[in-house]
Amino acid sequence: MNGPVVALLALLTGFLAGAVFAFVGVPIPAPPQLAGLLGIVGIYLGFRTVEYLGVGLDLLESLGV
């Protein structure tokens, strides 16, 4: 499957899961406010930026593991 199809399926799956949580009256296992959601997006964007720039540190190698 290509990227857009996988993204659409992920969105649909998340939507259905959220609907089920609301239907059975259970709080969602995600930040309930916009600030929490933006924090998750920030983590993802930071990860992708460091990956794109090609910088990083192999932590396990640095620890000798």
N, C-alpha and C positions, 0 to 999 in steps of 0.2 A: 504494500500500500504506500501511496505517496504522502508527503507531509500534510497537505491540506485535508486529506481524507482522515488521517489519523487525528488531526486536531479537531475536526468536526465530530468524530466519534467520541473523543475525550470530552468535548463540551456536552454532547448529548448524554453520555454516561453520567457526568457530574450533575447535569440538570435532573435526570431521573433519580439519582441518589438523593439529591436535595429534596425533591418532591416526596420521596418515600419517607425521609426523615420528618418532614413537615406533616405528612399524613398521619404518621404514628405518634406525633407529638414529642419527638426526641430532638434535643438540640444538635445542630450540625457540628461535626468535628473539624471546624474551620473557624477562623476569626469572624465574629459576627458583625464587625464594623469595617468601614472602608479603610481605616488606618492599618488594621491588621492585614487586610488583603494587599494593600500597597507595600507593606513590609515584605510579604512573600514575593511580590513582583520584583521588588528591589534586590532581594537575595538572588533571584534568577538572573536579573540583568547584570549584577555584579559578577556572578559566576561566568556568564557568557562573555563579558568584557575581558576578564582576565584570560579566559581561554583564547579569545580572538587576538589579544596582544601577545600571546605566547609566553607569558611570564608565569612563574610559579615555583613551587618548592615541593619536592617529593618528601613528605613528612616521614613516612616509614623508612625511607633510605637515610634520612638525616638522623633518625633515632637508632639506626643500625638493625632494623628489623627485617 
